[in-house]
């Protein structure tokens, strides 16, 4: 199993999702492309939490960069390649936890933003308020009440669409980071196991080569890292591993 390639695949997907989250959060600041509402602070408080820019954006870009930068041909720790691969895969788990925190923050704030509804100027109160706070998200299915918000125009549709997009993006990021945690742990453990197995085979071959009473009849080494040793009447099983 190629854990490194899997991690890089996850990294590229996270990169795209993080950029989309940043764009979606920026659009929340400019309803209908207008800038005056942001400058006048007439936006929902959850828009200003930067959950798409910081949470689903930059905090997810960190693990994305780490995963994309993983290499299977690292030199290793203290000259041992197997140790280096295991350390790299296990360290990617820490980066995945950063992504979990960022995407989780994006999910929570997006859900709260959808539940509370937009901050807008209503015709009834003639003031800037949160008209759908008491509905606890029920307004999402009551389309006839969306027209209560007069300023900004179509603010309900704008917020619902972008908060929903951020909620979905954060959920996908959370799943991908969770997958990488499992992938990194398995890659680190398998790397260590394979490393110990390789050392045992090397020690066995050196022992057979140095023992005149037990000559090495056949030793075969291929790119797939398969050893086959046979000595007298004793047959040693072939060992296979792939990182």
C-alpha positions in Angstrom: 0.0 0.0 0.0 1.4 3.4 -0.9 0.5 5.6 2.0 2.6 8.5 0.7 0.6 8.7 -2.6 -2.7 8.5 -0.7 -1.6 11.4 1.6 -0.6 13.5 -1.5 -4.0 12.8 -3.1 -5.7 14.0 0.1 -3.4 17.1 0.2 -4.4 18.2 -3.4 -8.1 17.8 -2.6 -7.7 19.8 0.7 -5.9 22.5 -1.2 -8.8 23.0 -3.6 -11.4 22.9 -0.8 -9.5 25.4 1.3 -9.3 27.9 -1.6 -13.1 27.4 -2.3 -13.8 28.1 1.4 -11.8 31.3 1.4 -13.7 32.5 -1.7 -17.1 31.6 -0.2 -16.3 33.5 3.0 -15.1 36.6 1.1 -18.4 36.6 -0.9 -20.3 36.6 2.4 -18.8 40.1 3.0 -20.2 41.5 -0.2 -24.0 40.8 -0.6 -24.9 41.3 -4.2 -21.4 42.6 -4.8 -22.0 45.7 -2.7 -19.3 46.8 -0.2 -21.2 49.3 1.9 -22.8 46.8 4.2 -19.4 45.5 5.3 -18.1 49.0 5.9 -21.2 49.9 7.9 -21.1 46.6 9.9 -24.5 45.5 8.7 -23.6 41.9 8.4 -24.3 38.8 10.5 -21.8 38.4 13.3 -21.0 34.9 12.1 -19.8 36.3 8.8 -17.1 38.2 10.7 -15.9 35.0 12.4 -13.8 34.2 9.3 -14.7 30.6 9.6 -14.1 30.1 5.9 -10.9 32.1 5.7 -9.2 31.0 8.8 -10.9 27.7 9.7 -11.7 26.0 6.4 -9.1 28.1 4.6 -5.6 28.7 6.1 -5.8 26.0 8.9 -6.6 23.5 6.2 -3.9 24.8 3.9 -1.3 23.8 6.5 -2.0 20.0 6.3 -2.6 20.3 2.6 0.9 21.6 2.1 2.4 19.0 4.5 0.6 16.1 2.7 1.6 17.3 -0.8 5.2 17.6 0.4 5.4 14.0 1.6 8.0 11.9 -0.3 8.5 8.2 -0.3 12.2 8.5 -1.0 13.2 10.5 2.2 16.7 9.9 3.5 15.4 8.8 6.9 16.4 9.4 10.5 20.1 8.9 11.2 20.6 7.3 7.8 17.7 4.8 8.2 15.2 5.2 5.4 12.5 3.1 7.0 12.6 5.2 10.2 12.4 8.4 8.1 9.3 7.2 6.3 7.6 6.2 9.5 8.4 9.6 11.2 7.1 11.5 8.2 3.8 9.5 8.1 3.3 9.8 11.8 4.1 13.6 11.7 1.4 14.0 9.0 -1.1 12.9 11.6 -0.4 16.0 13.7 -1.0 18.2 10.6 -4.2 16.3 10.0 -5.4 17.3 13.5 -4.8 21.0 12.6 -7.1 20.4 9.6 -9.7 18.7 11.9 -9.7 21.8 14.1 -10.0 24.2 11.2 -12.7 22.3 9.4 -14.6 21.7 12.6 -14.6 25.4 13.3 -15.9 26.1 9.8 -18.7 23.5 10.3 -19.8 24.9 13.7 -19.9 28.6 12.6 -21.7 27.7 9.3 -24.4 25.8 11.2 -24.8 28.6 13.7 -25.0 31.2 10.8 -27.7 29.1 9.1 -29.7 28.7 12.4 -29.7 32.3 13.3 -30.3 33.8 9.9 -29.1 37.0 8.4 -28.8 40.5 9.9 -31.0 42.8 7.8 -33.2 45.8 7.7 -36.9 44.8 8.0 -40.0 46.7 7.0 -41.9 45.9 10.2 -39.4 47.0 12.8 -37.8 49.6 10.5 -34.5 48.6 12.0 -31.5 46.3 11.6 -32.2 43.1 13.4 -32.0 39.3 13.2 -35.6 38.6 12.2 -35.3 34.8 12.2 -33.4 34.1 15.5 -36.4 32.6 17.3 -37.2 30.2 14.5 -34.1 28.2 15.2 -33.5 27.5 11.5 -37.2 27.0 10.7 -37.1 30.0 8.4 -35.1 27.9 5.9 -38.4 26.2 4.8 -40.6 29.3 5.2 -39.8 31.0 1.9 -42.7 33.5 2.2 -41.0 35.1 5.2 -37.7 35.8 3.4 -39.1 39.0 1.9 -39.2 40.5 5.4 -35.5 41.5 4.8 -35.4 44.6 2.6 -31.7 45.5 3.0 -29.5 44.0 1.6 -31.6 42.7 -1.2 -31.9 38.9 -1.4 -29.7 38.6 1.7 -31.5 35.5 2.9 -30.7 33.6 -0.3 -27.2 34.9 -0.3 -26.5 33.8 3.3 -28.2 30.5 3.0 -26.3 29.5 -0.2 -22.9 30.5 1.0 -23.2 29.2 4.6 -24.5 25.9 3.1 -21.5 25.7 0.8 -19.1 26.4 3.6 -20.9 23.8 5.7 -20.4 21.2 3.0 -16.8 22.2 2.3 -16.0 22.0 6.0 -17.6 18.6 6.2 -15.6 17.2 3.3 -12.4 18.7 4.8 -13.1 17.0 8.1 -13.6 13.6 6.5 -10.4 13.9 4.4 -8.4 14.9 7.4 -9.8 12.0 9.4 -8.9 9.6 6.5 -5.3 11.0 6.6 -5.1 10.4 10.4 -5.9 6.7 9.8 -3.6 6.6 6.7 -0.7 8.2 8.6 -1.0 5.9 11.6 -1.1 2.8 9.3 1.7 4.1 7.2 3.9 4.8 10.3 3.2 1.4 11.8 3.7 -0.5 8.6 6.9 1.5 7.9 8.3 0.4 11.3 7.3 -3.2 10.8 8.7 -3.4 7.3 11.9 -1.7 8.6 12.4 -4.4 11.3 11.7 -7.1 8.8 14.3 -5.7 6.4 16.9 -5.6 9.1 16.2 -9.2 10.0 16.6 -10.4 6.4 19.9 -8.4 6.0 21.3 -9.9 9.3 20.3 -13.4 8.1 22.0 -13.0 4.7 25.2 -11.7 6.3 25.2 -14.7 8.7 24.8 -17.2 5.9 27.6 -15.5 3.8 30.0 -15.6 6.8 29.2 -19.2 7.7 31.4 -21.7 5.9 29.3 -24.6 7.2 26.1 -23.3 5.7 26.8 -21.8 2.2 24.3 -19.4 0.7 23.0 -21.2 -2.4 20.8 -18.5 -3.7 20.0 -15.0 -2.9 17.8 -12.9 -5.1 17.0 -9.2 -4.7 14.5 -7.3 -6.9 13.1 -3.8 -7.1 10.0 -5.0 -5.3 12.2 -5.7 -2.3 11.7 -9.5 -2.3 14.4 -11.7 -0.7 14.6 -15.4 -1.3 17.2 -17.3 0.7 17.9 -21.0 0.6 20.5 -22.8 2.6 21.1 -26.6 2.5 18.0 -28.4 3.7 16.6 -25.3 5.3 14.2 -23.1 3.3 13.5 -19.6 4.4 10.2 -18.1 3.3 10.3 -15.1 1.0 9.6 -11.8 2.6 7.5 -9.2 0.7 6.8 -5.7 1.6 5.9 -2.5 -0.2 5.9 1.0 1.3 
